[in-house]
């Protein structure tokens, strides 16, 4: 930066930040670096995108960022997010078509390829703006060179038929590493937010970390979406070369190990159920107002007080045709539990036809919004919608973490 104004070649623009006069052709203030020309596209240097890997991504480092925009960028970018989300759906359809095209012709149709590259470029521009990497509002365009963010993928003349069957397996280790680094990136981004707020700059080292992580992700995405056959490197660097044969072999072994472990874990977790305390209840007695004995569940005593079937529920919405409301009254005493709640997520009804349902309403019993603090006793009315041709078979209540995870305890009232 220089303190001397450059020689004017035409109309001058005065910087709204420091007041310095700038020639009309300047995009940024010569003195403070603030954007002064928002209409002219920022030229991207020919040498901006470099590197041997055929997927290239870069963001020009901004010398100055707005302290105010960091509060409202998320609002300004909403129209872009809606468009990018729609374009991603189209990209998925294009990828499906490309899979068969590669299988039969070994080529990704060039028109479709360029379409996806353009969609990704639009998303890259929006992500840079929303991610505080640039202040210029992104264009509603897929054209290159209109924004200080570069994204390019070289078109492949030929692609492997057999790789389309295993690419997703090979990139599993990549995604595990990327997700781990993404957690770190969240904290780095938060630090960057405060740095911009107090200094007007995104620290260059943190900026480079985020850009490198996005670059890595774009390479993996291009490989997984069949746009390139070169295996992506485990690297942030813009100059990184494609992964070697050894890297591919290690990734394949990692994928073959990880997939069975993940599938096995999912199956194991899905078969685990919280400990359930079953209580037999005569339905006629419950409708007559006879309450059950208190059941101890996860530091709580739970009592079914009564059942009203059909229930006269005064609410704007009436039961659907062929259905009726059934109301259960439950008492919950939290005598020694760290976390107890009574909400729609905690309760489930099963009818005699095997249908499961969650409550239509849970009575407003607590100012804490469904949390029962230790030492408190609450009585709550829970309303379900049941078919006229069926009766309640079981009512399950999980007062604590068992409502969300396969741990803890729950009570199940079985009607007969």
N, C-alpha and C positions, 0 to 999 in steps of 0.2 A: 504494500500500500504506500501511496505517496500523499503528502499534504498539499502538493501543487496541483491545481486543476488542469486537466489536459486541454489542449487547444480545441476549441469548439469548431465543428465542421458544419453545423446546421443549428436547428432548434435545440435548446437546452432543456433538460429535465432536472428539476430540483428534488433532491433526496428528501423524503418525508421523515427520515430518521435523524439526519444530521444537517440537512439544509444545503449541502454542497451541490453546486451546479455540475451536471454531467452532460456530455454530448448525447444527441438523440439516439445514436447507434449503440450506446452502452446499455447492457442489460442489468449491470450491478453498479452501485455507487463506487467510485474510485477510492473514496475515503474510508467508508465503514463497511462496504460489502453488501449493503441492503439492496434487495431487488427493486429496480426503479422502472423497468419496462416489462409489464406483464402481458403485453399483447404479442410481441415478437417471440416465436419459438427460439429456445436456446440451442445453438448449434452444438452438436456432439462431435468432438474431434475424430478424425479417421483412426487415430491410434488409441481411441478410448477402450475398445474391446480387443483384448489380446489374450493369448494363451493357446496351447496346442490342443486342449480338449475341445471338441466341436460344439459344445454348449457354453456360451459366454455370457457373463452377467457382471455389470459394474454400476456403481452410483458415484457421480461426481461429488466430492466432499464439499459441503457448503461452508464458507468462511463465517457466515453469520446466519442465525436462525431467529425467527420471531418468538418472543417470550409469550405473546398473547395467543398465537395460533395453536399452541399446544393444548389449550383448553377447549378449542372448538373444531379442530380438524375432524374429529369423529363425526360431528354433525354435518360438516360440509361434504363429507365423502360418502354419505348414505346413498345418494343416487348412483354413484359409481359401484358401491357394494352390490346393489340390486342387479346392475347390469353384469358385473363380473360373475355373480352367482349364476345368472342365466347362461352366460357364456361357458361356464365350467360344465354345465349340464350338456350343452351342445358338444363340448370337447369330449365328454364321455361317450356320446353317440358316435362321434367321428372315430374315436379310438376303437370302438367295437367294429366299425366298418373296416378300419385299417387292418385289424387283426386278420380278417379273412383275405384282404387284398395281399398282405404279406405272405400268407400261407400259400396262395395260389400263384402269385406273380413275383414275390420277393421284393416288392416295392411298396412304399407308402405313397399313395396318390399325391402328387405334388401340390395340387390345389388345396386338398384337405390339410396337408402338412403346413402350408403357409397360413392357412386359416387358423390352425391351432397355435402356431408361433405368434400370430398377431393377437390372439386372445390372451396368451400368456404374457405378452408384452404389456397389454393394457393392465392386466392384473399386477404386473411388476411395478408399473408406474403408480398405481393406486396404493400398493403396499408401501412403497417408499414414502409417499406423502403421509399416509396414516401412521406409519411407523416413525415419523419425525426425522427422516433422513433428508427430506427436501421440503421447502416451503412453497414452491411453485405449484399451483393447482394443476393436477394432471389433465391432459386433454381427453376428450371423448373420442378417442381414435386408437387404432391399432398400428398406425404408421410409425416407422423408426425415425429417430433423429429429431423428434418434436419435444423431447423431455430429457433432462440430464440423467436419465436412467437407461442403460443399454442392456438389451436382451436379444440374443441371436442364437439360432441353432442351424448348423449347416445341413443342407438337404443330403440324405444318403442315397447314392445311386443304387445300392443293393443292400438287402437286409436278410438275415438268417431266418429260415423257416422254423428251425427247431428251437431257437432261443425264445420265441414268443411263448413257449410252453413253460419256461423255467425262470424267466426274468424276475417275476415277483418273488420267487424263492430266493434268488441270489441277492436281492436287495434288502432282505429282512435285517441282516446285521447293520446295514446302512441306516435303516429307519430307527433301529434301537439306539444307535449312537446319536442320530439327529434329534430324537426326542429327549435324550439326556441333555444334550447341549442346548436344546430349546428352553429347558428349565433354567439353565444358567443365563441364557439370553434374556429371559424375563427380568431377572434382577439387574442385568446390565442396562436394559432399556429403561427401567425405573431410575437408575442412577443418571442415565442420559437425560431423562425428563427434567430432573432437578438441576442438572448442569445447564440445560438450555434456559430454565427459569431464572437462574442466578447469573449466568455468564453470557447467554445468547449463543452458545456454541455446544456442539455435540463432541465430546472428547474424541480425538481422531482414533485412538487405539480401540475404544469401545465401538466406534462407528465401523472400523474395519472388521471387528469381530462379527458384528451383525451382518454386514454385507457378505463376508466370507461364508457365514452359515447359510444365508439365503442362496448364495451361489452353489454351494454344495447340494442344497435341497433341489435346486433347479436341474442340476446334472442328474441326480438320482431320479427325479420325476420324468425327465426326458427319456432315460433308459427304460424305466418301468412302463412308460406309456408308448413304447415301441418306436420312438423317434430316432434313436441311435442304438448301435450295437456295441460300441466301445464301453467297457465297464467303467463306471465312474470312480475316480480316485477318492480315497478317504483324506480329503484335503480342503482347506479354505482357500488356497492360493489360486490366483487367476492364471498362473503359468503351469498348473499341475497337468501331468500327462495322464492318459487313460490307465486304469489299473492293470497290473501285470497278470500273467497267468497264475502266479502264486497267490495274488490277491483274490482272483476269481475262485481259486480252489478253496482257500480258507473261508471265503464268504459262503460257498456252497456247503461246506461242512458245517459252518455255523447255522445256516438255514435249516439243514437237515436235522440238526440237534434241537434248535429252538422250536420248530413247528410242532414236533411230537410233545415237547414239554408244555407248550402253551395249550395245545388241544387237551392233553391229559389234565392240566390244571383246571381248565374250564369244565371238563366233564366231572372232575372230582368235586369242584365247588358246587356244581349244579345238583349233585347228589346229596350234599350236606344240608341238613335241615336243623333249625333250632330245636332245642328240647321242648316238647309239647306236653302240657298237662291237660289231659282229657277229662271232661266233666259231663256225665250223662244227665240230661234234663228232660223231664216230661213236658212236652210243648204245651199241653193243656194246662198244666200247673203254672207254667210261666205266664200264659195268657190270663190266668186267674189272679196273678199278682203274687204268687209264692216265689220268694227270692231264693237263690242258691246259697250254699255255704261259701264264705270267702275263700278264694284260692290264692295261695302265695306264688307269685310269679316275679322273679327278678327284683326282689326288694319291694314288691307291691302286693297289696291284697285287693283282688278283683272280685266283684260280686255282680251277678246278673240279677237286677231287681225285678224287672217285669218285661213283658212283650205285649204290644198292641197290634193286633192283626185282624182286619185291616185298620190302618191308622188314619185318623182324621187330621191331616197335616195342612195347616193354613199357610199356604205359600202361593205365589203367583203361578208357578209351574205345577200342573197337575200330572199324575201318572199317565204314561202312554196307554193307548187303547190295548186292552187285554192285560193290563198290569195293575198292581196296587202298591200302596206304600205299607211297609212294616216298620214299626218303631221299637227299638230296644233301649232300655234304660239301664245304664251300667254305673256302678260305683267303683272308683279307683282311690285307694289310700296308699300314698307313697310314704312308706315308713323308713326306708333305708336304700333309696336308689339314687344314683348320680344323675340319671337321665330318664325321665318318664314323660311321655306325651300321649295325647288322645287327638288324633287327626285322621283324615281319610286314609293316609298311608299305613296307619296302625291296625286297621280293621278290614276284615273280608268276610263276606257271606257266601256260602255255597247252598244252592237249593237242591231239591230232591231230583231234579233233572240234570244235575251235574254242572250247572252254570255258576261261575264265580263272578262276584261283583263287589265294587267298593261303595261306600256310603254316598247317598245323594247329599246329605247334610250331616254335620256333626254339631250338636248344640253349642251355643256360645256360653261356655261355662267358666272361662278363665280370662282375666285381663292380660295374661302373658301369652295369649295366642296358641293355646293347646299344650303348653308345658305345665306339668304338675310338679311343683317344687317339693323338696323333701319336707315331710311333716304335714302336708296338705291332703285333704280329702275332697274329691269332686264327684258330682253326679252329672252324667252327660247323657243326652238322648241322641241316638244314632238312627237315621232313617235310611232304609234301603228300598229300592224298587224291585218287586218280585212279580213274576208272571202269575196270572190267575190260576193257571193249570199246575202250579208248583207250590211247594211249601219250603220254608227254611229247613235246611238239613244240619248245617254247622255254622257257628259264629266264632271266628278266630280273632283274638286280640293279642298283639305283640306290643307291650308297653315301652320297650326300649330299643336297643340297636337291632334286635331280631326283626324289626320291621324293614330294615334296610340291608342287613348282612346275615349270613347263615351262622349267627352266633347268638348266645343268650337264650331266653326262655319266652314262651308264649302259652296262652290258655285257649283251649278250644271247647266250646259248649256244643255237645252233640244232642240234637233234638230227636225224640222218638215218640 
